[in-house]
Amino acid sequence: MAKFDFDKRTFETRVKFINQLFTSRYTTTEIMASCIKYKLGKSVTAIEGYLAGSDTLRAKDLMDMFLDDEVDGILCYKGGYGAQRMLPYIDFEVLKGHPKLLVGFSDVTVLLNTLYQFSNMPTVHGEMGVCMQNYEEFTFNHFFEMLKNGFITPLVNPTLPLTVINEGICEGALV
């Protein structure tokens, strides 16, 4: 059975790198108001079979993060099949009173969609911590700028031009 590889030192290095990016782009007042801090859930280093702890432990971690007033948003570190197994242990009625941004992709999509459906809370199908360990500065800048300021700048790839496949305008609910 493979052991879960969580390199806390690498993750901390990346968080320091993110803080440095903010330091170079924003004033000291803005940094003090929005400096990225993080806290790890108990399940990050837990192991139960191939999962990061039991279903109830992972669900409790998620609930605790939503209920913690010091937490502004939740960035999933890693996904996996176990995400859907947490659903019966999450109280979506309680979460309605503690809105926070939940970010993740892949198997975490079940959490994103269910949170939106039952709590009417916006979510972001986006980056996860495990992937960020190898990102370039541009990706970090754009992702955290979007979290801080919203979608105010168009996504522009600094190395490749974007190609329009089908021109036109569309409208509808974005879920």
N, C-alpha and C positions, 0 to 999 in steps of 0.2 A: 504494500500500500504506500503510495507516494505521500510524503510529508508536504504540507502546505508551506511554500516558500514566501515568507513575508520578510522583507529586508527593511526593518525599521530605520536603519541608518540611511539607506538610499532614499526612503520616503521622506525622512526629516531633511535630507539634503535638498530634495526637490521642493519642499515647502519653503526652505530658506531661499532657494533660487527664485521662487514665485514672489516672496517678500522683496527680494532685491529688484525684481522687475517693477514692482509697484514703487519702490523707493526711487527708481530712476525716472518714473513717469508722473508721479503725483507729488503734491506738497506734503509736508510733514503732518499738517492738520488732517488731510484726507487719509494719509496712511494710518494715523492714530485711530481715525474713525472706522476704517475698513480693512485694517491689516488682517491678513488671513491667518487664522489660528486653526488648529485642528485637534480633535480628540478621537481616539480610537475606541470602537466598541469592544466589548469583551470577546465577541466571536471572531475578531480579526485573526487571532492566533490560536483559536480553539480548533480541535480536531475531533470529529466523530465520524469514523469511516472515511468516506471521501468528501465529507461536508465540513464546513467551518463551524463546528458545534451542532447542537441539536436544533431542530426546527423551532422549539420554544425559546431557546437562547437567542437565536438570530432574530426572531420576531420581537422579543423583549428588547434587544439592542436597538432595533429600529424604532419601537415605541418610545424607549427612553430618549433617543435623540430628538424625536418630535416633541416630547414633553419638556425637554431641557431648554429653559429660556436663554441660555448662553449660546445655543446652537442656532445659527441663522439659516443653514442649508445643509443638506446631506448629499455627499458625493460618495457613491458606492465604490468600494475598493475593488471588488471583484464580483462577477456574476456566477451563474451556475444553475443547474437543475433544481437545487434546493430552494431557490427563490419562490417558486410556486408552492412549495410545501409550507411556507410561512403563513400563507393567506388565512387559514382558519384561526390563527392566533393573534391577528391584528384587529384592533378595535377601531374601525374606520369612523364611527360616530365620535369617539374621543378625539381622533386626529382632526376632525373638522374645526375644533376649537384651537388648534395649534398649527396654523398653516406654515409650511416651510417648503422650500424648493427641494425636490428629490431629483438627482441626476444619475443616470446610468444607461446601459444599453444591453443588448443581447437578452439573456434570460431575466434580467432585471426589468425588462419591458412589462412583464406580468404585474410587477409592483407598480410601475408607472401608470399603466392603464387602469388597474383596479383602484388605485388611489384617486385618480381623476374621476372615475365612474362613481365611486361611493362617497367621496369627500369633496368633489368638485374643486380639487386643488390642482393648479397647473404643475406640470412636471417637465423635465427636459430629457429627451432621448439624446444623451451626450456622453462625454468622456467618463472613464472610470480610472481610479487611482493606479491600478496595476499597469495600465497602458501608458500613463503619463511619465513613467520612469525613463522613457526613451524619446520623448517629444523634443522637437526643436523649439527655440525661443519664440518663433512666430506663432506656433500653435498655442503655447502657454499664454502669450500676450492676448491673443484673440479670444480664447476661451474665458479667461478670467475677466477680461474687459467686458465681455457679454454678460457675465454674471453680475458684475458691478454696475454696469450702465444700461443693460438691456440691449436689444438688437438695434443699435443706432448706426452702426457702420456696416457697409456691405462686406460680405466675405470676398476677399480678393486673395488669390494664391500668388505669393511673391515670385514664384519660379515658373509657373505655367499660366497662360491666358485661359480664361473660361470660354467654353464653346457653347453657343446656344444651339440646341438640337431642333426644337420646335418653338418658333416665336409665337407670342400671344399673351393673353391675360387670362387668369383663372381666378375663381373666387369660391369660397366655401369654408366650412369649419375645419380648422387645422387641429387634429387630435394626435 
